[in-house]
C-alpha cells in the first residue's frame, strides 16, 4: 500500500500533476471496495484507441465526439495505472479544459458561438477536424504526460483521415493555439496549491476524518473551493444555507434515515436502492457527459459546433460545481454520517443513538465534509445545462455504468436521472438527505448561470 502511494506521488510530481497524486492517494481503497461489492471496472487496453475512431473521422462532429470520449479514456487509464480512480475535482477541470479547447478551435474557423478565450483571431481556411484533434491532444499531453502514447496514436488516426494541405496545416496550428490558450489561462488557477493540512473539528457537527484517513487526519483539497471558477462570478456563488443544527429534529431524522438505509448491513434498503447506490458510484462528470452524448444522438444533432458547445457547457458546469461545492463543504465543515452515527451519544440530540459498528455500504467515505453533496451538485448542474440547451426535460433514455456490467437503468427525464444520482449518496451511506437536497438546489443554480453566461450564440 505504501509503495503504491509513494509511486503515485513521485510519478505525478515529475509531471506537475501533484493535485492528481494527492487525490488518488485519498481514494486508495476505492477500487478494492468496488470489487468487493461486485463492481466491474472496464479497463482499456494499453494500446487501445477509442472505438469511435472506427467511424468516419472526416466528419467534424465525429472528431469532436472521438476526442471527448478520449478524455474519459485517459481518466480511466490513469486510474488503471495505479489501481485507483481519479476523483471528480481534477477530472472535471481536465474535461472542461479539453472541451473548451475544441469549442474555441471550431468557433475560430467559423464563429457561431462566443468563444471562451480565443476571441482575437478568425481563420476560415483551417481544417476543423485537424484543429479539434490537435487541441484536445495537446491538452491531454499537458495534463497527463503518461498518456502521450495513447494521445499520439489517436492523433495519428485523426490526422490521417484529413487530406494533406494548407487547411490541415492551419488546422493543426490553430488547435495548438487553442490548447495553449486554455492551458495558460488555468495554469495559475490555484489548483496546484489546493492541498494543505487542516485541523479536524472537535465540536458536535464538525468534520472529523473518517477511516482510513483518520490515521493521519487527511482531508482532500480544502483549497479547491478557492480556485478560480471557469464561469461563476465567485467560488462562493450560490452557497447553500447552513446545514441543520445537530440538536434539531430535522437533523435527527436525517441521521436515523441514513443509519437505516445507508449502512453496509441494512434491512430496509431495497435491492433497487442498492443497485442505484452502486450504479452511480462513478464520477458525475463522467456519467453526465455520457448522458449528454446520448441526448445529442437521440436528437440527431450532427452539427459539430452544437455538439462541442453542449459538451463544453456541461463540463464547465461540472468544473464550477466542484469548485462551488468544495467551497461550501469547507465553509460549513459538517461531519459525515459515519462520524455522526459513531458519536451520536455526544451530539446533544436525544433523538439519535450511537452505533460504533456502523459502516457505509461502500468503504471508504470520501475524505471531505458532508454538506453539500458534491455528487448531487455535479449531477444537477449538468442537468440544468442540458435542460436549458434542449429546452426540454422529458426524454426517454437509458444509462449504463462502468461499475455495473450489463446493468442498464431507464429514465423519462434528465432530472429523474439527476435525482437518482443524488439519492445514490444516501443509499451508499455517504451523505445525509439534506446534503443531497441542498446540493441539487445549488447545482441547478450553477447550471442555469453557466448556460446563460458563456458560449452564447452570436
GIWO-V703829 format. One record per pair of residues at least 24 apart in sequence whose ideal C-beta (glycine too) atoms are under 6 Angstrom apart, sorted by the first residue. I is the first residue (numbers start at 1). J is the second residue. If there is no record, write none. Layout:
BEGIN
I|J, I|J
END
This chain:
BEGIN
8|82, 15|145, 19|90, 19|191, 20|90, 22|195, 23|87, 23|220, 24|84, 26|220, 26|367, 27|84, 27|87, 28|84, 29|364, 31|83, 31|84, 33|362, 33|363, 37|362, 39|403, 40|405, 42|402, 43|80, 44|73, 44|77, 49|153, 49|154, 53|157, 57|158, 57|161, 58|161, 60|128, 60|129, 60|304, 61|302, 61|304, 61|307, 63|129, 63|132, 63|133, 64|102, 64|132, 64|304, 64|307, 64|308, 67|136, 68|311, 70|154, 71|95, 71|98, 72|286, 74|140, 74|144, 74|147, 78|144, 88|283, 88|285, 88|322, 89|221, 89|224, 89|322, 91|283, 91|285, 92|285, 92|318, 92|319, 92|322, 93|319, 94|143, 95|285, 95|315, 96|230, 96|315, 96|316, 96|319, 97|139, 97|182, 97|186, 98|136, 98|139, 99|311, 99|312, 99|315, 100|182, 100|312, 101|135, 101|139, 101|178, 101|179, 101|182, 102|132, 102|135, 102|136, 102|308, 103|308, 103|309, 103|312, 104|178, 105|131, 105|132, 105|135, 105|174, 105|175, 105|178, 106|305, 106|308, 108|174, 111|458, 112|305, 113|309, 113|455, 113|457, 114|455, 114|456, 117|181, 117|185, 118|178, 118|181, 123|170, 123|174, 125|167, 125|170, 126|170, 126|171, 126|174, 127|162, 127|167, 127|168, 127|171, 129|162, 130|162, 130|168, 130|171, 130|172, 131|171, 131|174, 131|175, 133|158, 134|172, 134|175, 134|176, 135|175, 135|178, 135|179, 138|176, 138|179, 139|179, 142|183, 189|227, 189|228, 190|227, 191|227, 194|221, 194|223, 194|224, 195|221, 198|222, 204|246, 204|347, 204|348, 205|246, 205|335, 206|333, 207|333, 207|335, 207|369, 208|339, 210|336, 210|338, 210|365, 212|364, 213|367, 218|367, 219|367, 220|367, 220|368, 222|330, 224|326, 225|323, 225|326, 225|327, 225|330, 227|323, 229|320, 229|323, 230|316, 230|319, 230|320, 231|316, 231|320, 231|450, 231|453, 231|454, 232|320, 235|323, 235|327, 236|327, 238|442, 238|445, 238|446, 239|328, 240|328, 240|372, 240|438, 240|442, 243|332, 243|334, 243|371, 244|434, 246|347, 246|349, 247|348, 247|349, 252|349, 252|351, 252|352, 254|432, 254|433, 254|434, 255|340, 255|352, 258|337, 258|432, 259|341, 262|426, 262|429, 263|358, 263|429, 264|359, 264|361, 273|427, 276|420, 276|424, 276|427, 277|361, 277|424, 277|427, 277|428, 278|404, 279|401, 279|404, 280|421, 280|424, 281|403, 282|402, 282|403, 284|375, 284|378, 284|379, 285|318, 288|382, 292|386, 294|397, 309|455, 310|389, 313|385, 313|455, 314|382, 314|385, 316|450, 317|381, 317|382, 317|385, 317|447, 317|450, 318|378, 318|382, 320|446, 321|377, 321|378, 321|381, 321|443, 321|446, 324|446, 325|374, 325|377, 328|372, 329|368, 329|369, 332|371, 333|369, 334|369, 334|370, 334|371, 336|365, 336|370, 338|365, 360|429, 361|428, 361|429, 362|428, 365|430, 370|431, 370|435, 371|435, 372|435, 372|438, 372|439, 372|442, 373|425, 373|431, 373|435, 373|436, 373|439, 375|425, 376|422, 376|436, 376|439, 376|440, 377|439, 377|442, 377|443, 379|418, 379|421, 380|418, 380|440, 380|443, 380|444, 381|443, 381|446, 381|447, 383|414, 383|415, 383|418, 384|444, 384|447, 384|448, 385|447, 385|450, 385|451, 386|414, 387|414, 388|451
END
